[in-house]
């Protein structure tokens, strides 16, 4: 089979003016692309890299592949940027791995996802979004604590971008401990990320993630718990932790949770998968407090870096190899598309 890889590569050069050091966090390195390509070639397929954006369009129009293996994140701040590749494939009738445009667009909008999974019966942290004003904010932040009161929230809360993935904007400073810190945290996020801020109650408890592959029905890969080396009630699985996890956290899979809690987390992850209409692969994140899973987000386009992807970490600890993980995704798409 002729397979094209859709991917958004990390660009060379300095970040755009005003961008933070996480501006390219969700993009992939050539090493990740080659890791996926190697697995596909070893399975006997002809593989080429299609890229993203205009380069992707030109490539598939000139020579359509039999299947697009998609992990292109898209660029910019559009909440539909991850939906572009599957939308083009859908329009051109080219089979593609992973979820359809709607699922990818909805999943990148954390607030919209919260509403859908809550309607499906999952428990979500109390929260709300605050859209940035048309012009740069120049107020004194005095009115911001009232927003917390109106939502029934008290500090600590988590403040994060509403339209990002790969932990962009989720720093140690995302945990806001006092009402006085709340306004400055929101306006700083508006300035750097140019999008709404999502404010959620901080759930003290275990950080867990669930990987899923397949369709009709999808199957859980297992539940992984992220365990801080130094126990604390204020643990945030921040970008700083993810970048330098060794010695800071350990990844425990299968997670050492009570059997009923483990089952509840898996069931909620599969319910979120179904609620968004995900396909082939996804990873869902939760915090568990007093035995109750609180849904945080679902990623239908999980990172496939063999050395840093949470889905890969989970697969390894559940006894899967990297080639086995990629093959699970590919086989799910091939079966679904009848190839």
Secondary structure, 3 states (H helix, E strand, C coil): CEEEEEECECCCCCCCCCCCCCCCCCCECHHHHHHHHHHHHHCCCEEEEEECHHHHHHHHHHCCCCEEEEECCCCCCCCCHHHHHHHHHHHHCCCECCCCHHHHHHHHCHHHHHHHHHHCCCCECCEEEECCCCCCCCCCCCCHHHHHHHCCCCCCEEEEECCCCCCCCCCHHHEECCHHHHHHHHHHHHHHHCCCEEEEECCCCEEEEEEEECCCCCEEEEEEEEEECCCCCCCCCCHHHHHCCECCEEEEECCCCCHHHHHHHHHHHHHHHHHHCCCCEEEEEEEEECCEEEEEEEECCCCCCCCCCHHHHHHHHCCCCHHHHHHHHHHHHHHHHCC
